[in-house]
Amino acid sequence: MPSVPTVRQGSSKPKDGWKLRVFGRDITITKAPVGATDISPLVADRGWFNIIREPFTGAWQRNREIRSESVIAYNAVYACVTLIASDISKMCIRLVQQDGYGIWSETTSPAFTPVLRKPNRYQNRIKFIEQWVVSKLLHGNAYILKQRDLRGVVVAMYVLDPCRVKPLVAPDGSVYYQLSKDNLSGVDVSSVTVPASEIIHDTMVPLYHPLCGVSPLYACGVAAMHGLSIQANATNFFQNSSIPSGILTAPATIDEVTATRLKTDWEANYSGQNYGRVAVLGDGLKYERLGMTAAESQMIEQLKWTAETVCSCFHVPPYMVGVGTAPKYDNIEAMNQQYYSQCLQALIESIELCLDEGLGLPDVPGQTYGTEFDLDGLLRMDTATQYRTIGEGVKGGFLAPNEGRSKIGLEPVKGGDTPYLQQQNFSLAALDRRDQSDDPFALSPNKDQNTPTQAQQDQAAAAVDDPAASAAKSQLARWEFQKAMDALPPLAA
């Protein structure tokens, strides 16, 4: 594949830098890079999934090239791409802030929240993220153009057609992007070059160049075309009433005129919709079929192999796109966790980091912002497991009751904002203090722990009219309550 020729971006530059006009707003590069008049695009002979790719030399001339729009028509490719894109886009993306304890919690900001809720004028957040992921999976690169207001704050983001974007590298290493005309995204000129600060570039795995991501189609395109060829041949096969092509043979030599006549008569009377009619063969003619039937060619096994190859390149468990059978164990959480860790996590983390850097979220002590996908929409447990897990968290003191209720969509209740723990649990410090005594297992002088000492009773009585001594009164009330409970007879078994 030939390399892309060098493109010269003008022969001179203004003294005050470059001025670019995007979305009706001038962008000035105050310091032009060294050799800025000789910015070169990347060489596209390796690692770049172009519109046309040859599975072997000369395939393009024989109309056997791999086209991305053709590969998408294969059911396994379409299923993997749409599954990944829809699963990531259905999760709500939130603006979070880190507190002094290092804990991230959801927040709002007039500078960043609006663009996360409504990225642009014609897409909601679901379709925006979906297009982002589809572009990255099919082309290996996702280019997002930023639109700023007069403050320099990003107010809109547009996913560009990757075939209309070309990365450029200056001699000093500065990165720029050449954009072709795209009216929907607001690029109303035939060609414009913008600095990297105005583009969010999310790459798939860059096998050959840091700015060139490689699509999974790079590895499974041939398998996808193989599957499409099998399906096309099967369609022709069944349109011919599942009968392979064949030959008519004669015991003796026949001239060309007779052979042509026999062929024409046979095709007209006994093929296509005329299949099943009685054929009368004379002069020792015999019909012998050629080719293999679907069973002989193991068509189902071949299709399964191609689909599994596609799934392996996209890191999607085959059973999730209808290939093969699901695991025998019935644990939805474990299956979702496997799918998340091997397929979705890297894509999700990459989008979050790109948004953090692209939106210019501040990262200073006391004001650290970030973006985060809500994984609860993906890693959802079955109802019984969810209730049991939340119950154990509340019982163990990790969650407050209201925190557990919020996870299943219930409103908070009075008194449910504090985590609780059973009274018989002791801190490690208290147990260590007990073990430091001469006899850790000696009985307390006050054998009845539920009966206060006389000094404690006197202290509580003296605090009746003292509001500041409410703790002593509360302690006395707890003693009395516990004593009354101990006096009750045990419940019948």
N, C-alpha and C positions, 0 to 999 in steps of 0.2 A: 504494500500500500504506500503510495508516494507521500512524502512529507508535505505539510502545509507550507507554502512559500512565505517568506518574510514580508510583512506588511508595514510600510512606513507611514507613520501617523503625522504627516506634514513635514515641511522642510525647515520651519523655524518656529519659535515660540515667543509669546509676548514677554516683555521684560518683567512684568509683575506676576508672571506665572500663567497657568492655564485657566481658562474660564469655560466651564461646562454648564449647560442649561438642561435641567431635568425637572419635570413637573412644573415648568414655568418659573423655576428658581435657579439662580446662578450659583454654581459651586466653583470656588476658586482654589486652585492648588498654589499656595503661596511660594512653595519651593519646588521648582521643577527638578526631577531627578536627573542625574548625570546621563547624558545620552538619551534624553527623553524623546528625541526625534527618531529614534531607531528602536522602538518597542517591538518585540517579536512575539508572535503567538507561539504556543507550545507545539512541538512536533507531534503529529498525531499518528505515528506509525506503530505505536505500542500502547497498550492499555486503554485505548479509547474506543468505546463501542459506538461506531458510526451508524448512520442510517443503513448502510449496506456492509455486510461482512461476508467474506468468502470462507466456507468450510474447507476448501482446498483450492489450489491455484487453478484459475480458469473457470471457476464456478459462475462468476458473474456473466461471462460471455455465453454460458450455456443456460442462463436463467435458473440457476440452482443456488443463488446466493441466499444468505440469511438476512431477512429484513425484520426489524423490530416489530413493525405492525403485523407481520405474519406470525411471528413467534407468540405474540400476545393472544392470538386466536386459539392456541393450544390450551385445552381445559386446565391442565395442571398449572401452567404459568399464570393464567387468569385467576385461578382460585388462590394461589399463593399470594399474588400481588394484592388482590382485593381483600383477602383475609387480613394480611399484615396492616394495610393502610386503614381499613375500617376499625380494627382493634385499637390502633394507636389514636385515631382521630376521635373515637367515642369517649376517650378519657378527658375529663375537664382539665384544662391547664390553668394553674393558679399562680398568682403573685404571692410569694412568701417572703417573710423577713426573719432574720436570725436575731434572737434575743441574747442577753448576757450569759445565759447558760448553754448557748450553742444549739438551742432548739428552734426549728423552723416552724412558723405558724402563718396561716393565711392572713393577708392584709390587703389593703387597697391603696392606690396612689393615683392622683389625677394625671400624672405624667405617663404611667405605664399600664394601668388597668384597662383603659378604653381600647387600646390597640390589641390587647390580648383577647378581649371579648368580641371585637369586630375588627378583624385584620384589614379589610378593605371594603370598598363600596359594594362589591358584587358577590362576596363570599362571606359566609359565617365561619366561625372558628373550626367547625368539623370539616367542611369542604376545603378550607385552607390547609389544614394539617394533612388531609387525605391527599391533596394534590402534591404537597411537599414530599410525602413518602413515596407516592407513585413515581414522581420524577426521579427520585434517588434510586429506587429499585430498578427501573427500566433503563435509565441512562447512566447511572453511577454518580450523578451530580444533581444537586438541587440548588438553584440560584434564586435568591429572594432579594428583590429590589426594595430599598427603604425610601419612604417619602417623609420628609421632615417639614416642620413648620418653621416660623421665623425664629423660634427659640432654639432650633436644632434638635428638638425632640421628635422621635419617630412617631408618626401618627397613622401610618398605613404601611402595609407590606404586600408585595405582589410576587407570586411564584412565576418566574419567567420560563419560557420555552427553552429547554437546554440546547436545542439545536440552533437557537438564535443568539447564543452567548459564547464568547471566545475569551478565555483567560490570556492576558498579556503579561510578560515579564520584562522589566527594564534592565539594562546592564547592571544597575546597582542593586538589583533584587526587588525593587518595588513592583507591586502587583496591581494590575488594572484589569478591567473587563470591558470588552467591546460588545455593545448591545446593538442588535438589529431592530428595525422598526417593529413595535408591538403596541398597537393602539389601545388594547384592553388594559395593558399595564402602564400606559401613560408615556411610553417612549414614542414620540411623534416625529422623529427624524429617521432618515435611512440608516444612519450609523452614528453612534456616540460612544465615547470612551469615558468610563467613570472610575474613580479610585476604589480600592478594595474596601474603604470605609463605608461605601454606599451599597455594598452587596454582602449578603449573608450567603456564604458558600459552604454547603454541607456535602461532603464527599462520602461515597461508599469506600470500601477498602482501597487505598491508593497503592496498587501493586507496583506501579512503574514510576509514578511522578506524584509529588505531594498535592498537586492541583488537579489531578486526573483520577477520579474514582472509577473503579471497575464494577460494572453491573454484574449481578449473578447470571445474566443471560450470556455473559462472556464464556461461562463454563458449561451452561446447559442449553445453549442455543441449538447445537447440533442434535441433542436428544429431543428437543421440542420439535424440530423440523422432521426428525425421524417419526415421531408420533403423528404429526400431521400427514406425512406421506402414507403411513399405515391406514389412517382414517380415510384418506382420499381413495386409496386403492380398494378399501373395503366398500366404500360407497359405489364405486364402479362395479365391483364384484356383485353386490346385491342388486344393482340395477339390471344386471345381466342375468337375473334369476339364479344367482349363486352358482352359475356354471362357468368354469374357466374356459379360456379360448382353446381352440383345438385345430386339428388338421384333417383333411380328407385325403386318404391314400388310395391308390389304385395298384393292382398287381402288375400292370404294364405301363409303359411310357405313354403319356398323353401330351398332346401339343398345347401350346400356350393359349390358344383360343378356347379349347375345351376346358382348361383349368380355370380361365377367367369366368366362363359361363357357369361352371359348377359353383364357384365361390360366390358369384352374385346371386344365384338361385338359392343357395343355402342361407346366406345372410338375410335375404328377403323373406324367406318362408319359415325359417326355423330359429331365428334369434330375436332378442328383444321381447316384444309383447307376443310374438308368435311362438314363444317357447312352449313346449308341450304338444305341439302338433306332431302327427305321425310322419316320419321321414322314410321314404322308400329309396333304398340304395341298390343300384344294379351294377353289373359289370365288375363285381368284386370290390366295389368301393367300401372303405371302412372309415369311421370317424374316431380319431384318437385325440383326447384332450391334452392340453399342455398347461403348465403352471400348477401351483399347489392350491389346495383348498385352504379355508381359514383355519381349520383344525390342524392340517399338516404344517402350516407356517407358524403355528403357535401365536396367533395374532393377539390373544388376550394376554399372554405372558409378555410379549414384546411391548404392548401398551403399558402394562403395569411397570415394566422395567424403566421405560422412558419417564413415566410419571414420578416414580420414586427417585430417579436421578434429578429431576427438576426440584422436587421437594428437598433433597439433600443440599442443593446449592442455595436454596432460600432458607435453609435451616428450619423448615416447618415439619412437624411430625406428620407423616403421610396420612394417618387416619383422620386428621383434621380437615383434609380436603377431599375425603372420600376415596382414598387409595389405601387398600388393605383394611385390616380390622383394628378396632380400638384395643388398648390393653385390657387384660382380663380383670385387673383390680378396679374396683369402683371407688376411686378417690379423685373427685373433681379438682380439689385443691392441689394435689400433687401433680396432676397432668397440666394444669394451668401454670404452675410454678416452673415445670420443665420447659414449657413453651415460652414462657416469659424470659427465662434465663438464657436459653440457647438461641432465641430468635429476636425478641423484642427489646431486650434491655439495652443493648448497644445503640439501637436506633433511637430509643427514648432518651437516653442520656445525652446523645449527640444533639438532638433537637433542643433539649433544655440548655445545654451549654452554648449552642449557637444563638439562642434567644437572649441569654444573659449577656453575651458579648455584643450581639448586634444591637440590642436596645440600649446598651450603655448603662446597665443597672449598677448603681453605686455599690462599692465594696469597701466601706470605711467603718471603723469601730463605731457601733451605735446606729449605723444605717447601712446594713448589709441586706440587699434584696436578691432574689433569685426567682426562677420559674420552676414549676414542678407539676408533673402530671399526677392526677389523683388515681392511684393504682387500685383503689377499692372498686372501681368500675370494671376492672379486669380480673383481679385475683379474688373473685367472689366465691365464698364457700357455700355449701348447701346449708339449709336452714338449721338442721340439727347440729351440725358442726359449728356453725356460727354462734348459736346460742350457748353451746357448751364452752367454746373458747372465750367468749365475752364473760360468761359467768365465772370461769376460773380466774380471769383477770381481775374482776371485781372482788372475788373472794380472797384472792391473794394480796390485795391492797395495791395492785399496779394501776388499776383504773378506778376512777370515781363512778358511782352509779350513773350519773348523768352522761359521762363520757361513753359508757357502754350503751346507754339508751340512744345516744346520737348516732351510733354506728348502724343501728337498725331503723333509723328514721322516727324515733319517738321523742316527744318533747321532754325537756328537763322537768324534774319534780323538786319540791321544796326539800332541802336538806341533802340533796344528792350530789353536791359539788365537792365533797370531801372524801378521799379514799378511806376505807374502813378496814380494820384488821381485828381478828378475834383477841379477846382479852388475855387468854392464856399464853400468848406469844410474848417472849421477852427479847430485848435487844442483846446483842453480843456483849456490850459493855456491862449490862446488868448481870449476865451469867458469869462473866469473868470476875466481877466483884464478889459474887457469891463463892466462886471457886478459890478465891484468895484467902477466905476465912480459914480458921483452924480446923473446923469440922463442917464442910459444905453441906452435909446431910443432917446436921442437927436440927431438931424442931425449933420453931420460933417460940420465944417466951409467951407470946399470945397465940395459944393453940387454935382458938377460933378466929380465923382471919376475917370472918364476917361481923365480928363484934368489936366495935371501937373501944379503945382504952378509956379510962376515966378522964385522962388528960385531954384526949381528943374530943370526948363528949363535952367537957367544960369549955374547950375552945370553940366548938360549934355553937353552944348555948350563948356564949358571950358575943358571938357574931350575929345574933338574930337581928339586932338593930344597927348593924354596921354593914352598909352596902359594899364597902371595899373588901369584905371577907366573904364574898359569895362562893369562893372555891371551897372553903371549909363547910359551908352549908350544903353545897352540892355533894361533897364527899360523904357527909352524914346521910343524905337522902339515898345515895347509892348503897351504903351499908344497910340501911333499913330495908330497901327493896330486895337486896340479895338475901337478907335474913328471912324475909317473908317467902321468897321463892323456895329456899331450902326447906322450909317447914311444910311445904305442900307434899301430899303423898305422891309416890311415883305413878306414872301412867301405866295402865294395864297393857300387857304385850298384845 
